[in-house]
Amino acid sequence: MGRPDAAETARLTDAVNRVLPALERFLRYEGEDRAARDRDTWRAALDVALPRTGVGTDAMLDMLARWVIPYGLRNGAPGFAGWITTSPTTGPAVSAFAAAIAGSQRWWVQPFNHLETVALGWLAELLGIPASWQGTFTSGGSAANLVALGAARQHAFERLGVDPSRDGLPAQQRWRVYASSEVHHVVTRAAAVVGLGRRSVAMLDVDDIGRLRPAALERALRDDRAKGIHPVAIVATAGTVNTGAIDPIREIADIADEHGVWLHVDGAYGLFGRLDERVAPLYEGLERAGSIAVDPHKWLAVPLGCGATYVRDRAVMGRAFTLEPAEYLEGAASTGPLQSPFDEFGDLFHDFNLEQSAQSRGVTVWAALAEMGSEGMRERVRRHDDFARHLADRVRADDRLELLAPPTLSITCFRYRGDVRDEAALDTLNNDIARALRAETPFVPSTTRVRGHLAIRPCYVNPRTTLAEVDGLANAVRHIGDRLASRAMTPAE
Ligand SMILES: *Cc1c(COP(=O)(O)O)cnc(C)c1O
């Protein structure tokens, strides 16, 4: 029986069933994480030469089930609070699988294309972004910030009579992007990629809890203007990755308006915080921005590879990112509606983005919101913000622990203090505690620095986490801290 190709193109149920038990087992996060301990074994199984004759579908899937899935990344385990990404919930994960099968290009009028538009609309409504803004899905926060900065760049240089997407940046002009010292490094990289340069990003002063100081922004803009330096964008962060601090958006928007500068809000992590009415006022003024970035693959827990950018001025975004007309593209949006000999093109995203061919990401956002509704998501955000507050209360109540930054959203920064007074010793001790947590307990935060001090930093975005893991972390830091501190004070034999 001749198959037309060496790759299987059907037998989906068989193939899925072959790996499903391994996936189900993985998702229970039982037993210890053996990825590190068994590294030599699984590497030996995978580090083989390119086969000339493939092993076939079944043998390949068996390898996947045996050597790959069991050793996968356990950042979805209930006690994992190290990063602002988690592993996806079931529904969005399955929707991504469905899109891989049935929606492998987001062109023409079909549901996987249409759901990009539906999901962008839902997400905008959920987060209070005006419906008239142009949205686009991206591969994540890195690309979302890059697209926003590309639009800001277009706007800023058109004001000088230059079309930067056509002609590049004018050699004789100097320019600047303004952000706080807590800005995410993907923003500085985006400045590099769009040709502004990493050094064009001014890293301005922050206050005690990591918020941009408006006075520092005002001063920098005035000083630069006097020197003929052209302002390209102000980047406000709505939820820094270190502490979850939210820059004062309304005050920054006032300054942006006064100076006629594009305001971009990086809310990759924290924009969902707007759903918690206790912190919602901190987002006032958001609709006065020129662009906003948000990452559904963080708090919304859709599969990795899903960010979004919204831009107020659709036309400027289009001038920055449109593709040139090409016959094989059946036209281009810039020359009028795209014509296809086969069908209507549907909603076009490749004129507002970095990608031409791309998977449907909207289907995963649609799946998450269709499943939970806005109230389900609000409940998640409030629960996680509560976790951070509960942990902060536990830290305040324990005289051997110290709170380093009060939570704004779902991040708490604290450290073990005990009787140790030496700052360098405290840094070492807390670093050792973080290592011991990962080696000995299911509670895995990350570390960061707050005003120079090493902090233990859990970030709660994981839908599987319960209060038991939050208390578990507080208890474990206390116990491990006591143990390591007493050992450090015992003279070596
Ligand atoms: C996560 C994050 C980014 C980077 O996004 P990726 O999806 O990791 O590329 C940028 N800015 C902020 C504020 C973030 O939280």
The ligand as a Gaussian input file, in Angstrom:
#p B3LYP/6-31G(d) Opt

LIG

0 1
 C        7.621000      38.943000      30.272000
 C        7.811000      40.369000      30.004000
 C        8.443000      40.798000      28.848000
 C        9.037000      39.834000      27.849000
 O        8.039000      39.045000      27.277000
 P        8.363000      37.614000      26.638000
 O        7.020000      37.070000      26.377000
 O        9.129000      36.855000      27.674000
 O        9.153000      37.835000      25.412000
 C        8.545000      42.157000      28.644000
 N        8.075000      43.044000      29.522000
 C        7.467000      42.665000      30.667000
 C        6.952000      43.709000      31.607000
 C        7.304000      41.309000      30.947000
 O        6.677000      40.931000      32.059000

